[in-house]
């Protein structure tokens, strides 16, 4: 049975959440701001997962004016880890996963700032630019998932048409997380606000590698954003959920209509 969706008329990235109300879900970590710099725009940083001595975080763009705020971002990551009971060594190496779009006003400069920082400071980390836009949906039926044989054929051929290599990217994040070769590493996934494009990437990762339900993934994404997914990113994540069910024999509740903006 479909659940009522949230309203849609709410106010609406080269290397770079939790809810207790859902059954079996973990308690939600707190968002952490970068207190080291009062002018910092690193305003949302959340711990997501850890493995192999490495850590996965999500958040907003760590940029203020023409500067990539690496030190403020590191401080926010360490603090967000502590808030979730996770000790993150302050001298970690960073894989900065940038999900911005070069065609969007202002976003090319943010990508360039991060590229220039890691080019000048290669021992600090690396940039991975993964342009992310989601999968466009019908304005009339933003949460519609086709049924029957047609949907099955779309799910089976998902990598060919989804619009971005979400399947490979999720697996890359997990491979980095499990790789002990660099010493402590933080994978920081971000877009501008840390909501829609970041929600897609982290939502897909959480479905695949944390075993979270579709409902919990949507609820977790509400925490840093105070609103549902943007519809294009919601749609991409929902199709990925259906692909996981088909490919791995899972029983994720992907048909639930949980709303988007």
Secondary structure, DSSP 8 states (H G I E B T S, - for coil): -------S-S----B----TTSTT----------TT-TT-----EEEEEEETTEEEEEES--EETTEE-HHHHHHHHHHHHHHTT----TT-EEEEEE---TTSTTHHHHHHHHHHHHHH-TTTEEEEE---------SSSTT----HHHHHHHHHTHHHHSSS-HHHHHHHHHHHHH--TTSSEEEEEE-SSSSHHHHHHHHHHHHHHS---HHHHHHHHHHHHSS---HHHHHHHHHHHHHHHHHH-----TT------
